[in-house]
Amino acid sequence: MLDQILYLRNDNYSKIEKGDLFSYKVYGKMSFADKKRIMYFQSNERKIKMFTVDGEDSFYNTINNLQVKFKEDGFIRIHKSCLVNCRYIKQFTYNKVFLYDGTELSVSRKYSKEAKEYLKKIFSK
């Protein structure tokens, strides 16, 4: 049992060094999420809801801060209150994004063109 804990602990440290983990505070305690397992963020003012393949969590931040933080990690802004991980996008239309898990998210006109161009660039590689 102790060997498993040490292995998981060392694995998490290596992820932090590689920048694979996102750290955030929930009720004053530090929490971590694997960036690759985060599907999207939704905000309601400063309260952020993070949806991962493992579930969801809430914390305080701004969607603008998260957009900057996740810029190099394949996340795109599709709405003033929503940031999506491109690897989970199954289909993109001018006003909707459909994720592989069946989630449907609205795309605002303000972000539609920029998101579409970014997705074209990523998927044409």
Biotite code that builds the C-alpha atoms (Angstrom):
import biotite.structure as struc

atoms = struc.array([
    struc.Atom([0.000, 0.000, 0.000], chain_id="A", res_id=1, res_name="MET", atom_name="CA", element="C"),
    struc.Atom([2.763, 2.434, 0.947], chain_id="A", res_id=2, res_name="LEU", atom_name="CA", element="C"),
    struc.Atom([4.573, 1.625, -2.309], chain_id="A", res_id=3, res_name="ASP", atom_name="CA", element="C"),
    struc.Atom([1.439, 2.582, -4.268], chain_id="A", res_id=4, res_name="GLN", atom_name="CA", element="C"),
    struc.Atom([1.103, 5.874, -2.388], chain_id="A", res_id=5, res_name="ILE", atom_name="CA", element="C"),
    struc.Atom([4.768, 6.736, -2.991], chain_id="A", res_id=6, res_name="LEU", atom_name="CA", element="C"),
    struc.Atom([4.429, 5.823, -6.671], chain_id="A", res_id=7, res_name="TYR", atom_name="CA", element="C"),
    struc.Atom([1.338, 8.023, -7.076], chain_id="A", res_id=8, res_name="LEU", atom_name="CA", element="C"),
    struc.Atom([3.033, 10.804, -5.161], chain_id="A", res_id=9, res_name="ARG", atom_name="CA", element="C"),
    struc.Atom([6.152, 10.631, -7.354], chain_id="A", res_id=10, res_name="ASN", atom_name="CA", element="C"),
    struc.Atom([3.991, 10.435, -10.493], chain_id="A", res_id=11, res_name="ASP", atom_name="CA", element="C"),
    struc.Atom([2.181, 13.630, -9.451], chain_id="A", res_id=12, res_name="ASN", atom_name="CA", element="C"),
    struc.Atom([5.495, 15.408, -8.855], chain_id="A", res_id=13, res_name="TYR", atom_name="CA", element="C"),
    struc.Atom([6.693, 14.475, -12.321], chain_id="A", res_id=14, res_name="SER", atom_name="CA", element="C"),
    struc.Atom([3.415, 15.780, -13.749], chain_id="A", res_id=15, res_name="LYS", atom_name="CA", element="C"),
    struc.Atom([3.876, 19.076, -11.941], chain_id="A", res_id=16, res_name="ILE", atom_name="CA", element="C"),
    struc.Atom([7.392, 19.383, -13.340], chain_id="A", res_id=17, res_name="GLU", atom_name="CA", element="C"),
    struc.Atom([6.090, 18.734, -16.839], chain_id="A", res_id=18, res_name="LYS", atom_name="CA", element="C"),
    struc.Atom([3.228, 21.168, -16.353], chain_id="A", res_id=19, res_name="GLY", atom_name="CA", element="C"),
    struc.Atom([0.533, 18.503, -16.751], chain_id="A", res_id=20, res_name="ASP", atom_name="CA", element="C"),
    struc.Atom([-1.312, 19.404, -13.561], chain_id="A", res_id=21, res_name="LEU", atom_name="CA", element="C"),
    struc.Atom([-3.550, 22.388, -12.928], chain_id="A", res_id=22, res_name="PHE", atom_name="CA", element="C"),
    struc.Atom([-3.560, 23.563, -9.313], chain_id="A", res_id=23, res_name="SER", atom_name="CA", element="C"),
    struc.Atom([-6.455, 25.419, -7.724], chain_id="A", res_id=24, res_name="TYR", atom_name="CA", element="C"),
    struc.Atom([-7.799, 26.105, -4.237], chain_id="A", res_id=25, res_name="LYS", atom_name="CA", element="C"),
    struc.Atom([-11.062, 24.804, -2.860], chain_id="A", res_id=26, res_name="VAL", atom_name="CA", element="C"),
    struc.Atom([-11.954, 26.122, 0.608], chain_id="A", res_id=27, res_name="TYR", atom_name="CA", element="C"),
    struc.Atom([-8.318, 27.035, 1.240], chain_id="A", res_id=28, res_name="GLY", atom_name="CA", element="C"),
    struc.Atom([-6.964, 23.605, 0.309], chain_id="A", res_id=29, res_name="LYS", atom_name="CA", element="C"),
    struc.Atom([-4.825, 23.025, -2.768], chain_id="A", res_id=30, res_name="MET", atom_name="CA", element="C"),
    struc.Atom([-6.298, 20.627, -5.315], chain_id="A", res_id=31, res_name="SER", atom_name="CA", element="C"),
    struc.Atom([-4.898, 19.293, -8.583], chain_id="A", res_id=32, res_name="PHE", atom_name="CA", element="C"),
    struc.Atom([-6.402, 18.202, -11.891], chain_id="A", res_id=33, res_name="ALA", atom_name="CA", element="C"),
    struc.Atom([-4.702, 16.628, -14.879], chain_id="A", res_id=34, res_name="ASP", atom_name="CA", element="C"),
    struc.Atom([-4.986, 19.229, -17.668], chain_id="A", res_id=35, res_name="LYS", atom_name="CA", element="C"),
    struc.Atom([-5.571, 16.537, -20.277], chain_id="A", res_id=36, res_name="LYS", atom_name="CA", element="C"),
    struc.Atom([-8.638, 15.273, -18.391], chain_id="A", res_id=37, res_name="ARG", atom_name="CA", element="C"),
    struc.Atom([-10.310, 18.703, -18.114], chain_id="A", res_id=38, res_name="ILE", atom_name="CA", element="C"),
    struc.Atom([-13.108, 18.933, -20.693], chain_id="A", res_id=39, res_name="MET", atom_name="CA", element="C"),
    struc.Atom([-14.229, 22.517, -20.093], chain_id="A", res_id=40, res_name="TYR", atom_name="CA", element="C"),
    struc.Atom([-14.699, 25.395, -17.652], chain_id="A", res_id=41, res_name="PHE", atom_name="CA", element="C"),
    struc.Atom([-17.873, 27.425, -17.151], chain_id="A", res_id=42, res_name="GLN", atom_name="CA", element="C"),
    struc.Atom([-18.032, 30.616, -15.146], chain_id="A", res_id=43, res_name="SER", atom_name="CA", element="C"),
    struc.Atom([-20.719, 32.427, -13.275], chain_id="A", res_id=44, res_name="ASN", atom_name="CA", element="C"),
    struc.Atom([-18.962, 35.706, -12.521], chain_id="A", res_id=45, res_name="GLU", atom_name="CA", element="C"),
    struc.Atom([-15.918, 34.594, -10.445], chain_id="A", res_id=46, res_name="ARG", atom_name="CA", element="C"),
    struc.Atom([-17.166, 31.109, -9.598], chain_id="A", res_id=47, res_name="LYS", atom_name="CA", element="C"),
    struc.Atom([-15.701, 28.551, -11.989], chain_id="A", res_id=48, res_name="ILE", atom_name="CA", element="C"),
    struc.Atom([-17.123, 25.104, -12.558], chain_id="A", res_id=49, res_name="LYS", atom_name="CA", element="C"),
    struc.Atom([-14.535, 22.692, -13.931], chain_id="A", res_id=50, res_name="MET", atom_name="CA", element="C"),
    struc.Atom([-15.823, 19.620, -15.781], chain_id="A", res_id=51, res_name="PHE", atom_name="CA", element="C"),
    struc.Atom([-13.394, 16.709, -16.120], chain_id="A", res_id=52, res_name="THR", atom_name="CA", element="C"),
    struc.Atom([-13.759, 13.146, -17.356], chain_id="A", res_id=53, res_name="VAL", atom_name="CA", element="C"),
    struc.Atom([-13.790, 12.192, -13.656], chain_id="A", res_id=54, res_name="ASP", atom_name="CA", element="C"),
    struc.Atom([-16.473, 14.637, -12.475], chain_id="A", res_id=55, res_name="GLY", atom_name="CA", element="C"),
    struc.Atom([-16.705, 18.303, -11.625], chain_id="A", res_id=56, res_name="GLU", atom_name="CA", element="C"),
    struc.Atom([-15.334, 20.767, -9.107], chain_id="A", res_id=57, res_name="ASP", atom_name="CA", element="C"),
    struc.Atom([-15.851, 24.463, -8.315], chain_id="A", res_id=58, res_name="SER", atom_name="CA", element="C"),
    struc.Atom([-13.435, 27.196, -7.304], chain_id="A", res_id=59, res_name="PHE", atom_name="CA", element="C"),
    struc.Atom([-13.017, 30.965, -7.568], chain_id="A", res_id=60, res_name="TYR", atom_name="CA", element="C"),
    struc.Atom([-11.105, 32.524, -10.434], chain_id="A", res_id=61, res_name="ASN", atom_name="CA", element="C"),
    struc.Atom([-11.977, 34.283, -13.690], chain_id="A", res_id=62, res_name="THR", atom_name="CA", element="C"),
    struc.Atom([-12.449, 32.762, -17.113], chain_id="A", res_id=63, res_name="ILE", atom_name="CA", element="C"),
    struc.Atom([-10.007, 35.375, -18.477], chain_id="A", res_id=64, res_name="ASN", atom_name="CA", element="C"),
    struc.Atom([-7.256, 34.138, -16.122], chain_id="A", res_id=65, res_name="ASN", atom_name="CA", element="C"),
    struc.Atom([-7.935, 30.549, -17.139], chain_id="A", res_id=66, res_name="LEU", atom_name="CA", element="C"),
    struc.Atom([-7.872, 31.467, -20.829], chain_id="A", res_id=67, res_name="GLN", atom_name="CA", element="C"),
    struc.Atom([-4.365, 32.900, -20.409], chain_id="A", res_id=68, res_name="VAL", atom_name="CA", element="C"),
    struc.Atom([-3.220, 29.967, -18.262], chain_id="A", res_id=69, res_name="LYS", atom_name="CA", element="C"),
    struc.Atom([-4.499, 27.327, -20.733], chain_id="A", res_id=70, res_name="PHE", atom_name="CA", element="C"),
    struc.Atom([-3.603, 29.142, -23.962], chain_id="A", res_id=71, res_name="LYS", atom_name="CA", element="C"),
    struc.Atom([-0.840, 26.663, -24.874], chain_id="A", res_id=72, res_name="GLU", atom_name="CA", element="C"),
    struc.Atom([-2.836, 23.603, -23.758], chain_id="A", res_id=73, res_name="ASP", atom_name="CA", element="C"),
    struc.Atom([-5.423, 23.485, -26.566], chain_id="A", res_id=74, res_name="GLY", atom_name="CA", element="C"),
    struc.Atom([-8.295, 25.279, -24.809], chain_id="A", res_id=75, res_name="PHE", atom_name="CA", element="C"),
    struc.Atom([-10.483, 27.713, -26.728], chain_id="A", res_id=76, res_name="ILE", atom_name="CA", element="C"),
    struc.Atom([-12.929, 30.356, -25.620], chain_id="A", res_id=77, res_name="ARG", atom_name="CA", element="C"),
    struc.Atom([-16.362, 29.800, -27.140], chain_id="A", res_id=78, res_name="ILE", atom_name="CA", element="C"),
    struc.Atom([-18.418, 32.124, -24.953], chain_id="A", res_id=79, res_name="HIS", atom_name="CA", element="C"),
    struc.Atom([-17.836, 34.850, -22.383], chain_id="A", res_id=80, res_name="LYS", atom_name="CA", element="C"),
    struc.Atom([-18.400, 32.182, -19.747], chain_id="A", res_id=81, res_name="SER", atom_name="CA", element="C"),
    struc.Atom([-16.949, 29.035, -21.341], chain_id="A", res_id=82, res_name="CYS", atom_name="CA", element="C"),
    struc.Atom([-13.484, 27.657, -22.139], chain_id="A", res_id=83, res_name="LEU", atom_name="CA", element="C"),
    struc.Atom([-13.266, 24.242, -23.850], chain_id="A", res_id=84, res_name="VAL", atom_name="CA", element="C"),
    struc.Atom([-10.490, 21.680, -24.275], chain_id="A", res_id=85, res_name="ASN", atom_name="CA", element="C"),
    struc.Atom([-10.249, 21.028, -28.043], chain_id="A", res_id=86, res_name="CYS", atom_name="CA", element="C"),
    struc.Atom([-9.429, 17.342, -27.594], chain_id="A", res_id=87, res_name="ARG", atom_name="CA", element="C"),
    struc.Atom([-13.003, 16.728, -26.381], chain_id="A", res_id=88, res_name="TYR", atom_name="CA", element="C"),
    struc.Atom([-14.773, 18.539, -29.240], chain_id="A", res_id=89, res_name="ILE", atom_name="CA", element="C"),
    struc.Atom([-16.623, 16.132, -31.502], chain_id="A", res_id=90, res_name="LYS", atom_name="CA", element="C"),
    struc.Atom([-18.446, 18.701, -33.643], chain_id="A", res_id=91, res_name="GLN", atom_name="CA", element="C"),
    struc.Atom([-18.398, 22.471, -34.026], chain_id="A", res_id=92, res_name="PHE", atom_name="CA", element="C"),
    struc.Atom([-21.135, 24.551, -35.653], chain_id="A", res_id=93, res_name="THR", atom_name="CA", element="C"),
    struc.Atom([-21.499, 28.319, -35.844], chain_id="A", res_id=94, res_name="TYR", atom_name="CA", element="C"),
    struc.Atom([-23.468, 28.400, -32.565], chain_id="A", res_id=95, res_name="ASN", atom_name="CA", element="C"),
    struc.Atom([-22.858, 25.023, -30.825], chain_id="A", res_id=96, res_name="LYS", atom_name="CA", element="C"),
    struc.Atom([-20.035, 22.770, -29.705], chain_id="A", res_id=97, res_name="VAL", atom_name="CA", element="C"),
    struc.Atom([-20.733, 19.088, -29.135], chain_id="A", res_id=98, res_name="PHE", atom_name="CA", element="C"),
    struc.Atom([-18.374, 17.093, -26.950], chain_id="A", res_id=99, res_name="LEU", atom_name="CA", element="C"),
    struc.Atom([-17.702, 13.364, -27.160], chain_id="A", res_id=100, res_name="TYR", atom_name="CA", element="C"),
    struc.Atom([-19.612, 12.764, -23.914], chain_id="A", res_id=101, res_name="ASP", atom_name="CA", element="C"),
    struc.Atom([-22.785, 14.294, -25.413], chain_id="A", res_id=102, res_name="GLY", atom_name="CA", element="C"),
    struc.Atom([-22.443, 17.722, -23.779], chain_id="A", res_id=103, res_name="THR", atom_name="CA", element="C"),
    struc.Atom([-23.765, 20.582, -25.914], chain_id="A", res_id=104, res_name="GLU", atom_name="CA", element="C"),
    struc.Atom([-22.340, 24.069, -25.327], chain_id="A", res_id=105, res_name="LEU", atom_name="CA", element="C"),
    struc.Atom([-23.370, 27.390, -26.852], chain_id="A", res_id=106, res_name="SER", atom_name="CA", element="C"),
    struc.Atom([-20.933, 29.372, -28.985], chain_id="A", res_id=107, res_name="VAL", atom_name="CA", element="C"),
    struc.Atom([-21.385, 33.129, -28.996], chain_id="A", res_id=108, res_name="SER", atom_name="CA", element="C"),
    struc.Atom([-21.052, 35.190, -32.159], chain_id="A", res_id=109, res_name="ARG", atom_name="CA", element="C"),
    struc.Atom([-18.185, 37.103, -30.565], chain_id="A", res_id=110, res_name="LYS", atom_name="CA", element="C"),
    struc.Atom([-16.024, 33.965, -30.220], chain_id="A", res_id=111, res_name="TYR", atom_name="CA", element="C"),
    struc.Atom([-17.319, 31.841, -33.106], chain_id="A", res_id=112, res_name="SER", atom_name="CA", element="C"),
    struc.Atom([-14.964, 33.031, -35.856], chain_id="A", res_id=113, res_name="LYS", atom_name="CA", element="C"),
    struc.Atom([-11.832, 32.935, -33.696], chain_id="A", res_id=114, res_name="GLU", atom_name="CA", element="C"),
    struc.Atom([-12.699, 29.474, -32.331], chain_id="A", res_id=115, res_name="ALA", atom_name="CA", element="C"),
    struc.Atom([-13.412, 28.120, -35.814], chain_id="A", res_id=116, res_name="LYS", atom_name="CA", element="C"),
    struc.Atom([-10.065, 29.399, -37.143], chain_id="A", res_id=117, res_name="GLU", atom_name="CA", element="C"),
    struc.Atom([-8.205, 27.952, -34.168], chain_id="A", res_id=118, res_name="TYR", atom_name="CA", element="C"),
    struc.Atom([-9.845, 24.549, -34.623], chain_id="A", res_id=119, res_name="LEU", atom_name="CA", element="C"),
    struc.Atom([-9.022, 24.549, -38.348], chain_id="A", res_id=120, res_name="LYS", atom_name="CA", element="C"),
    struc.Atom([-5.400, 25.307, -37.525], chain_id="A", res_id=121, res_name="LYS", atom_name="CA", element="C"),
    struc.Atom([-5.171, 22.529, -34.914], chain_id="A", res_id=122, res_name="ILE", atom_name="CA", element="C"),
    struc.Atom([-6.913, 19.833, -36.945], chain_id="A", res_id=123, res_name="PHE", atom_name="CA", element="C"),
    struc.Atom([-5.139, 20.596, -40.219], chain_id="A", res_id=124, res_name="SER", atom_name="CA", element="C"),
    struc.Atom([-1.744, 19.639, -38.719], chain_id="A", res_id=125, res_name="LYS", atom_name="CA", element="C"),
])
